[in-house]
């Protein structure tokens, strides 16, 4: 295999690695968005099956002494509908996904840039050698 073909394959692999990193970062962004929706948006809860008038609940994060924190002991169904462990699990899952995504994106980007730099340096060395010989 000639060096240009090898270099082209090398850059193609680097771009593929970078694309995987972008995909994982997009997946982590979706998980962060899901966590934000769970914590910041109000929601409704059915107190009985096929309830015609569900109970409106405040968001889990932006509430003061509100419906989201009272609990079932006070006759409130909101606390059990969106519990903290679910939101924290989504946030916890996003951390390794984003770390791997950043690593792959950085590796792919740096590898492609270094390959381009090495090609330019080889071309400059050829030009320099040709100028010395003439």
Backbone as JSON Lines, residues from 0, in Angstrom:
{"i":0,"aa":"X","n":[0.84,-1.17,0.0],"ca":[0.0,0.0,0.0],"c":[0.9,1.24,0.0]}
{"i":1,"aa":"X","n":[0.59,2.17,-0.86],"ca":[1.38,3.4,-0.95],"c":[1.06,4.31,0.23]}
{"i":2,"aa":"X","n":[1.94,5.24,0.52],"ca":[1.78,6.08,1.7],"c":[0.54,6.97,1.62]}
{"i":3,"aa":"X","n":[0.2,7.46,0.43],"ca":[-1.01,8.3,0.3],"c":[-2.27,7.49,0.57]}
{"i":4,"aa":"X","n":[-2.31,6.24,0.1],"ca":[-3.47,5.38,0.36],"c":[-3.58,5.07,1.84]}
{"i":5,"aa":"X","n":[-2.43,4.78,2.45],"ca":[-2.43,4.51,3.88],"c":[-2.89,5.74,4.66]}
{"i":6,"aa":"X","n":[-2.39,6.91,4.27],"ca":[-2.76,8.15,4.94],"c":[-4.25,8.44,4.77]}
{"i":7,"aa":"X","n":[-4.79,8.18,3.59],"ca":[-6.23,8.37,3.36],"c":[-7.05,7.44,4.25]}
{"i":8,"aa":"X","n":[-6.66,6.17,4.34],"ca":[-7.36,5.23,5.22],"c":[-7.25,5.64,6.68]}
{"i":9,"aa":"X","n":[-6.07,6.13,7.06],"ca":[-5.84,6.58,8.43],"c":[-6.77,7.74,8.78]}
{"i":10,"aa":"X","n":[-6.89,8.7,7.89],"ca":[-7.78,9.85,8.13],"c":[-9.24,9.44,8.12]}
{"i":11,"aa":"X","n":[-9.59,8.48,7.27],"ca":[-10.97,7.99,7.25],"c":[-11.33,7.35,8.58]}
{"i":12,"aa":"X","n":[-10.42,6.58,9.13],"ca":[-10.66,5.97,10.45],"c":[-10.75,7.04,11.53]}
{"i":13,"aa":"X","n":[-9.91,8.07,11.43],"ca":[-9.94,9.15,12.42],"c":[-11.27,9.9,12.34]}
{"i":14,"aa":"X","n":[-11.76,10.14,11.15],"ca":[-13.06,10.81,11.01],"c":[-14.2,9.94,11.53]}
{"i":15,"aa":"X","n":[-14.09,8.64,11.34],"ca":[-15.1,7.73,11.85],"c":[-15.11,7.74,13.38]}
{"i":16,"aa":"X","n":[-13.94,7.75,13.98],"ca":[-13.84,7.83,15.45],"c":[-14.45,9.14,15.94]}
{"i":17,"aa":"X","n":[-14.13,10.23,15.24],"ca":[-14.7,11.53,15.62],"c":[-16.21,11.52,15.49]}
{"i":18,"aa":"X","n":[-16.74,10.87,14.45],"ca":[-18.19,10.78,14.27],"c":[-18.84,9.99,15.4]}
{"i":19,"aa":"X","n":[-18.21,8.92,15.84],"ca":[-18.74,8.16,16.99],"c":[-18.77,9.05,18.23]}
{"i":20,"aa":"X","n":[-17.73,9.86,18.4],"ca":[-17.7,10.78,19.54],"c":[-18.83,11.79,19.48]}
{"i":21,"aa":"X","n":[-19.1,12.32,18.29],"ca":[-20.2,13.26,18.12],"c":[-21.53,12.58,18.42]}
{"i":22,"aa":"X","n":[-21.69,11.34,17.97],"ca":[-22.91,10.59,18.24],"c":[-23.13,10.36,19.73]}
{"i":23,"aa":"X","n":[-22.06,9.99,20.44],"ca":[-22.19,9.78,21.88],"c":[-22.47,11.08,22.62]}
{"i":24,"aa":"X","n":[-21.87,12.18,22.17],"ca":[-22.16,13.47,22.79],"c":[-23.61,13.88,22.54]}
{"i":25,"aa":"X","n":[-24.13,13.57,21.37],"ca":[-25.54,13.84,21.09],"c":[-26.44,12.99,22.0]}
{"i":26,"aa":"X","n":[-26.06,11.73,22.2],"ca":[-26.8,10.87,23.12],"c":[-26.76,11.41,24.55]}
{"i":27,"aa":"X","n":[-25.6,11.91,24.98],"ca":[-25.51,12.49,26.32],"c":[-26.37,13.75,26.42]}
{"i":28,"aa":"X","n":[-26.42,14.54,25.36],"ca":[-27.28,15.74,25.37],"c":[-28.75,15.36,25.49]}
{"i":29,"aa":"X","n":[-29.13,14.28,24.84],"ca":[-30.52,13.81,24.96],"c":[-30.8,13.38,26.4]}
{"i":30,"aa":"X","n":[-29.85,12.7,27.04],"ca":[-30.04,12.29,28.44],"c":[-30.12,13.51,29.36]}
{"i":31,"aa":"X","n":[-29.28,14.53,29.12],"ca":[-29.34,15.75,29.93],"c":[-30.69,16.44,29.75]}
{"i":32,"aa":"X","n":[-31.19,16.47,28.51],"ca":[-32.49,17.08,28.25],"c":[-33.59,16.31,28.97]}
{"i":33,"aa":"X","n":[-33.53,15.0,28.93],"ca":[-34.52,14.16,29.62],"c":[-34.5,14.45,31.12]}
{"i":34,"aa":"X","n":[-33.31,14.54,31.7],"ca":[-33.18,14.84,33.12],"c":[-33.77,16.22,33.43]}
{"i":35,"aa":"X","n":[-33.5,17.21,32.58],"ca":[-34.05,18.55,32.78],"c":[-35.57,18.53,32.7]}
{"i":36,"aa":"X","n":[-36.13,17.78,31.78],"ca":[-37.58,17.67,31.67],"c":[-38.16,17.05,32.94]}
{"i":37,"aa":"X","n":[-37.52,16.0,33.44],"ca":[-38.02,15.35,34.66],"c":[-37.98,16.28,35.86]}
{"i":38,"aa":"X","n":[-36.98,17.16,35.92],"ca":[-36.83,18.01,37.09],"c":[-37.54,19.36,36.99]}
{"i":39,"aa":"X","n":[-37.7,19.89,35.78],"ca":[-38.15,21.27,35.64],"c":[-39.58,21.45,35.14]}
{"i":40,"aa":"X","n":[-40.21,20.42,34.64],"ca":[-41.55,20.61,34.08],"c":[-42.62,20.12,35.05]}
{"i":41,"aa":"X","n":[-43.76,20.85,35.11],"ca":[-44.89,20.35,35.9],"c":[-45.51,19.13,35.23]}
{"i":42,"aa":"X","n":[-46.25,18.35,35.99],"ca":[-46.82,17.11,35.47],"c":[-48.14,16.83,36.16]}
{"i":43,"aa":"X","n":[-48.87,15.85,35.68],"ca":[-50.14,15.48,36.29],"c":[-50.11,14.0,36.67]}
{"i":44,"aa":"X","n":[-50.92,13.66,37.68],"ca":[-50.93,12.31,38.23],"c":[-52.38,11.83,38.33]}
{"i":45,"aa":"X","n":[-52.63,10.61,37.91],"ca":[-53.93,9.98,38.12],"c":[-53.96,9.39,39.52]}
{"i":46,"aa":"X","n":[-54.98,9.76,40.29],"ca":[-55.09,9.21,41.64],"c":[-55.81,7.86,41.62]}
{"i":47,"aa":"X","n":[-56.54,7.61,40.55],"ca":[-57.22,6.33,40.37],"c":[-57.07,5.93,38.91]}
{"i":48,"aa":"X","n":[-57.23,4.65,38.59],"ca":[-57.19,4.26,37.18],"c":[-58.31,4.96,36.39]}
{"i":49,"aa":"X","n":[-57.98,5.41,35.2],"ca":[-58.93,6.12,34.32],"c":[-59.51,7.36,35.01]}
{"i":50,"aa":"X","n":[-58.67,8.09,35.72],"ca":[-59.1,9.29,36.41],"c":[-59.44,10.4,35.4]}
{"i":51,"aa":"X","n":[-60.62,11.01,35.52],"ca":[-61.03,12.05,34.58],"c":[-60.42,13.41,34.92]}
{"i":52,"aa":"X","n":[-60.06,13.6,36.14],"ca":[-59.45,14.88,36.54],"c":[-58.15,14.59,37.29]}
{"i":53,"aa":"X","n":[-57.05,14.43,36.54],"ca":[-55.79,14.13,37.2],"c":[-55.3,15.33,38.03]}
{"i":54,"aa":"X","n":[-54.53,15.02,39.03],"ca":[-54.0,16.06,39.91],"c":[-52.78,16.7,39.26]}
{"i":55,"aa":"X","n":[-52.74,18.04,39.26],"ca":[-51.61,18.78,38.7],"c":[-50.52,18.9,39.76]}
{"i":56,"aa":"X","n":[-49.28,18.64,39.35],"ca":[-48.15,18.67,40.27],"c":[-47.11,19.68,39.78]}
{"i":57,"aa":"X","n":[-46.44,20.31,40.74],"ca":[-45.38,21.24,40.4],"c":[-44.13,20.46,39.99]}
{"i":58,"aa":"X","n":[-43.16,21.18,39.42],"ca":[-41.91,20.52,39.04],"c":[-41.17,20.05,40.29]}
{"i":59,"aa":"X","n":[-40.29,19.07,40.11],"ca":[-39.56,18.51,41.26],"c":[-38.52,19.49,41.8]}
{"i":60,"aa":"X","n":[-37.91,20.27,40.94],"ca":[-36.79,21.11,41.36],"c":[-37.23,22.5,41.8]}
{"i":61,"aa":"X","n":[-38.14,23.1,41.09],"ca":[-38.54,24.48,41.35],"c":[-39.84,24.52,42.17]}
{"i":62,"aa":"X","n":[-39.78,24.07,43.38],"ca":[-40.96,24.07,44.24],"c":[-40.56,24.39,45.68]}
{"i":63,"aa":"X","n":[-41.42,25.14,46.35],"ca":[-41.24,25.4,47.77],"c":[-42.46,24.87,48.5]}
{"i":64,"aa":"X","n":[-42.27,23.89,49.31],"ca":[-43.35,23.31,50.09],"c":[-44.53,22.94,49.19]}
{"i":65,"aa":"X","n":[-44.23,22.5,48.0],"ca":[-45.29,22.26,47.03],"c":[-45.69,20.81,46.94]}
{"i":66,"aa":"X","n":[-46.44,20.54,45.91],"ca":[-47.04,19.23,45.73],"c":[-46.01,18.15,45.48]}
{"i":67,"aa":"X","n":[-44.87,18.5,44.93],"ca":[-43.89,17.47,44.57],"c":[-43.19,16.86,45.77]}
{"i":68,"aa":"X","n":[-43.22,17.55,46.92],"ca":[-42.45,17.07,48.07],"c":[-43.29,16.65,49.26]}
{"i":69,"aa":"X","n":[-44.6,16.75,49.2],"ca":[-45.44,16.43,50.36],"c":[-45.48,14.94,50.66]}
{"i":70,"aa":"X","n":[-45.71,14.14,49.66],"ca":[-45.68,12.71,49.88],"c":[-47.05,12.1,50.02]}
{"i":71,"aa":"X","n":[-47.09,10.78,49.87],"ca":[-48.32,10.02,49.91],"c":[-48.94,10.02,51.3]}
{"i":72,"aa":"X","n":[-48.15,10.22,52.34],"ca":[-48.67,10.26,53.7],"c":[-49.65,11.4,53.9]}
{"i":73,"aa":"X","n":[-49.47,12.48,53.18],"ca":[-50.37,13.63,53.26],"c":[-51.47,13.56,52.21]}
{"i":74,"aa":"X","n":[-51.64,12.42,51.6],"ca":[-52.67,12.26,50.58],"c":[-52.26,12.83,49.23]}
{"i":75,"aa":"X","n":[-50.97,12.98,49.01],"ca":[-50.48,13.56,47.76],"c":[-49.81,12.47,46.92]}
{"i":76,"aa":"X","n":[-50.24,12.35,45.7],"ca":[-49.73,11.31,44.81],"c":[-48.55,11.78,43.98]}
{"i":77,"aa":"X","n":[-48.21,13.05,44.05],"ca":[-47.18,13.61,43.17],"c":[-45.78,13.09,43.47]}
{"i":78,"aa":"X","n":[-45.48,12.87,44.74],"ca":[-44.11,12.5,45.09],"c":[-43.69,11.18,44.45]}
{"i":79,"aa":"X","n":[-44.57,10.23,44.38],"ca":[-44.21,8.92,43.86],"c":[-44.15,8.86,42.34]}
{"i":80,"aa":"X","n":[-44.73,9.84,41.66],"ca":[-44.78,9.79,40.2],"c":[-43.42,10.07,39.57]}
{"i":81,"aa":"X","n":[-42.78,11.15,39.99],"ca":[-41.44,11.49,39.5],"c":[-40.52,11.55,40.7]}
{"i":82,"aa":"X","n":[-39.82,10.48,40.91],"ca":[-38.96,10.39,42.08],"c":[-37.55,10.81,41.71]}
{"i":83,"aa":"X","n":[-36.78,11.26,42.7],"ca":[-35.41,11.72,42.47],"c":[-34.49,10.63,41.9]}
{"i":84,"aa":"X","n":[-34.57,9.39,42.34],"ca":[-33.65,8.39,41.79],"c":[-33.73,8.23,40.28]}
{"i":85,"aa":"X","n":[-34.91,8.39,39.7],"ca":[-35.02,8.26,38.24],"c":[-34.24,9.37,37.54]}
{"i":86,"aa":"X","n":[-34.41,10.6,38.0],"ca":[-33.69,11.72,37.39],"c":[-32.19,11.59,37.6]}
{"i":87,"aa":"X","n":[-31.79,11.17,38.79],"ca":[-30.36,11.02,39.06],"c":[-29.76,9.85,38.28]}
{"i":88,"aa":"X","n":[-30.53,8.81,38.04],"ca":[-30.04,7.69,37.23],"c":[-29.81,8.13,35.79]}
{"i":89,"aa":"X","n":[-30.71,8.94,35.26],"ca":[-30.54,9.45,33.9],"c":[-29.3,10.34,33.84]}
{"i":90,"aa":"X","n":[-29.14,11.2,34.83],"ca":[-27.97,12.07,34.87],"c":[-26.68,11.26,35.05]}
{"i":91,"aa":"X","n":[-26.74,10.23,35.9],"ca":[-25.57,9.38,36.1],"c":[-25.19,8.59,34.86]}
{"i":92,"aa":"X","n":[-26.18,8.18,34.09],"ca":[-25.91,7.46,32.85],"c":[-25.27,8.38,31.81]}
{"i":93,"aa":"X","n":[-25.6,9.66,31.86],"ca":[-25.05,10.59,30.87],"c":[-23.56,10.87,31.09]}
{"i":94,"aa":"X","n":[-23.08,10.69,32.31],"ca":[-21.68,11.01,32.6],"c":[-20.71,10.1,31.85]}
{"i":95,"aa":"X","n":[-20.8,8.77,31.94],"ca":[-19.84,7.96,31.18],"c":[-20.03,8.09,29.66]}
{"i":96,"aa":"X","n":[-21.28,8.29,29.23],"ca":[-21.52,8.46,27.79],"c":[-20.82,9.72,27.3]}
{"i":97,"aa":"X","n":[-20.92,10.81,28.06],"ca":[-20.27,12.05,27.64],"c":[-18.75,11.96,27.74]}
{"i":98,"aa":"X","n":[-18.23,11.26,28.74],"ca":[-16.77,11.12,28.87],"c":[-16.2,10.33,27.69]}
{"i":99,"aa":"X","n":[-16.84,9.22,27.35],"ca":[-16.38,8.43,26.2],"c":[-16.54,9.24,24.91]}
{"i":100,"aa":"X","n":[-17.63,9.98,24.78],"ca":[-17.84,10.81,23.6],"c":[-16.77,11.87,23.43]}
{"i":101,"aa":"X","n":[-16.43,12.55,24.52],"ca":[-15.37,13.56,24.47],"c":[-14.04,12.91,24.11]}
{"i":102,"aa":"X","n":[-13.76,11.77,24.7],"ca":[-12.5,11.08,24.39],"c":[-12.4,10.68,22.93]}
{"i":103,"aa":"X","n":[-13.47,10.09,22.39],"ca":[-13.45,9.69,20.98],"c":[-13.38,10.89,20.04]}
{"i":104,"aa":"X","n":[-14.14,11.94,20.35],"ca":[-14.11,13.14,19.51],"c":[-12.72,13.77,19.5]}
{"i":105,"aa":"X","n":[-12.12,13.87,20.68],"ca":[-10.78,14.46,20.78],"c":[-9.74,13.61,20.07]}
{"i":106,"aa":"X","n":[-9.8,12.3,20.27],"ca":[-8.84,11.4,19.62],"c":[-8.96,11.48,18.1]}
{"i":107,"aa":"X","n":[-10.18,11.43,17.59],"ca":[-10.38,11.51,16.14],"c":[-9.93,12.83,15.56]}
{"i":108,"aa":"X","n":[-10.24,13.93,16.25],"ca":[-9.86,15.25,15.74],"c":[-8.34,15.43,15.73]}
{"i":109,"aa":"X","n":[-7.71,15.07,16.84],"ca":[-6.25,15.23,16.93],"c":[-5.54,14.32,15.94]}
{"i":110,"aa":"X","n":[-6.02,13.1,15.78],"ca":[-5.39,12.17,14.84],"c":[-5.49,12.69,13.41]}
{"i":111,"aa":"X","n":[-6.65,13.19,13.02],"ca":[-6.81,13.72,11.67],"c":[-5.92,14.95,11.45]}
{"i":112,"aa":"X","n":[-5.85,15.83,12.45],"ca":[-5.01,17.03,12.32],"c":[-3.53,16.67,12.24]}
{"i":113,"aa":"X","n":[-3.1,15.72,13.04],"ca":[-1.68,15.33,13.01],"c":[-1.33,14.65,11.69]}
{"i":114,"aa":"X","n":[-2.25,13.88,11.14],"ca":[-2.02,13.26,9.85],"c":[-1.89,14.31,8.75]}
{"i":115,"aa":"X","n":[-2.75,15.31,8.79],"ca":[-2.66,16.4,7.81],"c":[-1.35,17.16,7.97]}
{"i":116,"aa":"X","n":[-0.97,17.4,9.19],"ca":[0.29,18.11,9.44],"c":[1.48,17.3,8.93]}
{"i":117,"aa":"X","n":[1.48,16.01,9.19],"ca":[2.58,15.16,8.72],"c":[2.66,15.16,7.2]}
{"i":118,"aa":"X","n":[1.53,15.14,6.52],"ca":[1.54,15.17,5.05],"c":[2.11,16.48,4.53]}
{"i":119,"aa":"X","n":[1.71,17.58,5.14],"ca":[2.24,18.88,4.72],"c":[3.74,18.94,4.97]}
{"i":120,"aa":"X","n":[4.2,18.42,6.09],"ca":[5.64,18.43,6.38],"c":[6.41,17.57,5.39]}
{"i":121,"aa":"X","n":[5.86,16.42,4.98],"ca":[6.53,15.59,3.96],"c":[6.61,16.34,2.63]}
{"i":122,"aa":"X","n":[5.52,17.02,2.27],"ca":[5.55,17.78,1.01],"c":[6.56,18.92,1.07]}
{"i":123,"aa":"X","n":[6.64,19.61,2.21],"ca":[7.63,20.68,2.35],"c":[9.05,20.14,2.31]}
{"i":124,"aa":"X","n":[9.27,18.96,2.9],"ca":[10.61,18.34,2.83],"c":[10.97,17.98,1.4]}
{"i":125,"aa":"X","n":[10.02,17.49,0.62],"ca":[10.28,17.16,-0.8],"c":[10.63,18.42,-1.58]}
{"i":126,"aa":"X","n":[9.91,19.49,-1.33],"ca":[10.2,20.75,-2.02],"c":[11.58,21.26,-1.64]}
{"i":127,"aa":"X","n":[11.9,21.18,-0.36],"ca":[13.21,21.62,0.11],"c":[14.32,20.77,-0.5]}
{"i":128,"aa":"X","n":[14.14,19.46,-0.57],"ca":[15.14,18.58,-1.16],"c":[15.31,18.86,-2.65]}
{"i":129,"aa":"X","n":[14.22,19.12,-3.35],"ca":[14.29,19.44,-4.78],"c":[15.02,20.76,-5.02]}
{"i":130,"aa":"X","n":[14.85,21.74,-4.15],"ca":[15.54,23.03,-4.29],"c":[17.03,22.89,-4.02]}
{"i":131,"aa":"X","n":[17.45,22.01,-3.14],"ca":[18.86,21.79,-2.87],"c":[19.55,21.09,-4.03]}
{"i":132,"aa":"X","n":[18.84,20.17,-4.66],"ca":[19.42,19.39,-5.75],"c":[19.54,20.2,-7.04]}
{"i":133,"aa":"X","n":[18.8,21.26,-7.18],"ca":[18.89,22.05,-8.44],"c":[19.8,23.2,-8.32]}
